[in-house]
């Protein structure tokens, strides 16, 4: 099918589940942030299940083709997986600078990073149980996790990233074995730290994808629109993904008004083109979204275009997120009618 639609990963969590005001006033947590949940622990898992059903149903009603679980059980895109690994001091957080340069609590790595057990397979199985559509699930990338930690065990960031890569590889294998149609690796810090990304970030990413045959995507962005309001029109690290073994690359293009000429360097990839501006609470018309996609078509074959939001939608009001999804699906229909 031409011009399929999907989310980058997250969908807004209900206010009855998580304190969205607290969530919006802080940087995405790197350590666990259980204080954000409104539901007491004995009933939290059941409440997360209910909210996940709502997120799945919202995507289906909007007409999304490849459905995610909305990352409803996560406080951030990365912390649930990163803090489940062996080698992390669960009691004493470390400190590192966020991508904006401000200090933030992060996992303190005191031993070798190893995956002890599957972390997100249960989330995927729940998703598959509640939809008949194709499914996608996301995992944080090895480079990004290595940058979001304080390392007391490793002598270099590269050593840490390579062990994170092994853990991610094991998780991806289990996710495909459990029936995932697409697994996406989130690597926003490759944009934030392009020099390190060139030194060893791509090497770590390819190690995470080693031996994987299922369809994989990599998401790279400038940060959540709720946190980063002004964005450049070009990536500091993007053409390099031509050397990545992933099948898809997911980018922001709407809010930053990306110069899409750079996409010609990724002719061997499908491109998830961010066509929803998540900094704008106005719901785009389908025609606006079509125009955004057409800006990329001189550089990306139509068969390689996937419509998606710029980034995760978790910070949007739910009604805005749903309206934007509906508009994106209608835009895809218009594009199919024109280009089929």
Number of C-alpha atoms within 10 A of each C-alpha: 7 16 24 20 23 24 26 28 25 23 27 23 27 18 13 12 19 21 16 20 11 11 18 14 10 10 16 19 19 26 24 22 15 13 12 15 20 15 18 12 11 8 9 15 13 12 19 21 17 13 21 25 18 18 26 21 16 20 24 16 12 17 18 24 19 18 29 30 31 29 23 28 23 18 23 20 22 23 21 21 22 30 21 18 22 18 18 25 15 15 8 12 18 20 16 18 15 18 18 11 8 9 11 20 19 27 28 24 25 15 14 16 23 18 21 11 14 18 18 19 20 12 19 21 16 14 26 21 9 13 17 10 16 17 21 27 28 27 23 22 29 33 29 25 24 25 22 27 26 21 22 12 16 17 9 11 17 20 16 23 27 23 21 28 28 21 24 27 23 18 22 28 20 17 27 20 11 14 16 22 17 23 23 24 26 25 23 22 26 26 20 22 17 15 13 17 22 13 11 17 27 20 20 25 29 20 22 27 23 16 11 17 12 19 15 22 24 27 24 23 25 25 21 19 21 16 16 11 14 11 16 12 14 17 21 14 19 19 15 13 18 16 12 19 22 25 18 25 24 26 26 27 27 20 21 19 17 21 14 20 14 15 22 16 15 19 14 18 23 20 27 28 26 28 28 27 22 26 19 14 13 11 20 20 15 20 15 16 25 20 13 20 26 15 16 22 17 13 16 25 15 20 14 18 21 23 27 28 28 30 26 22 26 26 21 21 16 18 12 18 22 21 15 26 26 22 22 31 23 19 25 23 16 16 21 15 10 8 10 9
